Amino acid sequence: GEAWNFGPSEDENINVESLIKSLRQYWNELDYKLCSQEGYHEETFLNLDCSKARNRLMWKPVFNIDKSLEMTANWYRSYYEHGEVITEQQLKYYVQQAREQKLLWTK
């Protein structure tokens, strides 16, 4: 087995605070608190190296960062506010969008 990273395009990476603020566009009830970095492992800027997936699998993201955050917020909101798991619905939508983009893995 090997580790693989799948994430946004390099030009769409954002810092952690911007990510949380963007999530709030899709889920107003999301609450967060900024803390000093002392004693915390996470960095202010997280970055996934997806080059292995791009080069070896010819993979690319289906969604841009905004759509990815919208889908993530919708999943959590659906679960926490209604007790509904919408994973299957979202996966079907993801595959549909990938097919419309004619991504290699959808053939």
C-alpha positions in Angstrom: 0.0 0.0 0.0 1.0 3.6 -0.6 -0.2 6.9 0.7 -2.0 9.2 -1.7 -3.1 12.8 -1.4 -6.1 14.2 -3.2 -6.9 17.9 -2.8 -7.2 21.2 -4.4 -5.1 22.5 -7.3 -1.9 24.2 -6.0 -3.2 27.6 -7.1 -6.3 27.1 -4.9 -4.6 26.4 -1.6 -5.7 28.7 1.2 -4.7 29.2 4.8 -6.7 27.5 7.6 -8.5 30.7 8.8 -9.6 31.5 5.2 -10.9 28.0 4.9 -13.0 28.2 8.0 -14.3 31.7 7.0 -15.2 30.3 3.6 -17.0 27.3 5.1 -19.2 29.8 7.1 -20.6 31.1 3.7 -22.3 27.7 3.4 -23.0 27.1 7.1 -23.6 30.2 9.1 -24.0 28.3 12.3 -20.4 27.1 12.1 -18.5 28.5 15.1 -14.8 28.7 15.6 -12.3 30.3 17.9 -8.8 31.5 16.9 -6.1 30.3 19.2 -2.4 31.2 19.4 -0.2 28.6 17.7 1.7 27.7 20.8 1.1 24.1 21.7 -0.8 23.3 18.5 0.5 21.0 15.9 -1.4 22.4 12.9 0.1 25.0 10.8 -1.6 28.2 9.7 -1.2 27.0 6.1 -1.8 23.3 5.3 -0.8 22.0 1.9 -1.3 18.6 0.4 1.2 17.4 -2.2 -1.0 15.8 -4.8 1.7 15.5 -7.5 1.8 11.7 -7.2 -1.9 11.4 -7.9 -1.6 13.9 -10.8 1.4 12.3 -12.4 0.7 8.6 -11.8 -3.1 8.5 -12.0 -3.6 11.6 -14.3 -6.0 12.8 -11.6 -7.3 16.3 -11.2 -9.9 17.8 -8.9 -13.5 17.7 -10.0 -14.5 20.7 -8.0 -12.8 24.0 -7.3 -12.1 25.0 -3.7 -15.4 26.9 -3.3 -17.5 23.9 -4.5 -15.5 21.5 -2.4 -16.2 23.7 0.7 -19.8 24.0 -0.2 -20.2 20.2 -0.5 -18.3 19.7 2.8 -20.4 22.2 4.7 -23.6 20.7 3.2 -22.6 17.2 4.4 -21.9 18.4 8.0 -24.9 20.6 8.2 -27.2 17.8 6.9 -25.7 15.4 9.5 -25.7 17.7 12.5 -28.9 19.5 11.9 -31.0 16.7 10.5 -29.2 13.5 11.3 -29.0 12.7 7.6 -26.0 11.2 5.9 -25.9 12.4 2.3 -22.7 10.7 1.3 -24.2 8.5 -1.5 -26.1 11.5 -3.0 -22.9 13.6 -3.0 -20.8 10.8 -4.5 -23.3 10.4 -7.3 -23.2 14.1 -8.0 -19.4 14.1 -7.9 -19.2 11.2 -10.5 -21.8 13.0 -12.7 -19.7 16.2 -12.6 -16.5 14.2 -13.4 -18.2 12.6 -16.4 -19.4 16.0 -17.7 -15.7 17.1 -17.5 -14.7 13.9 -19.3 -12.2 12.9 -16.7 -10.1 9.9 -17.6 -11.2 7.7 -14.7 -14.9 8.0 -15.7 -14.6 6.1 -18.9 
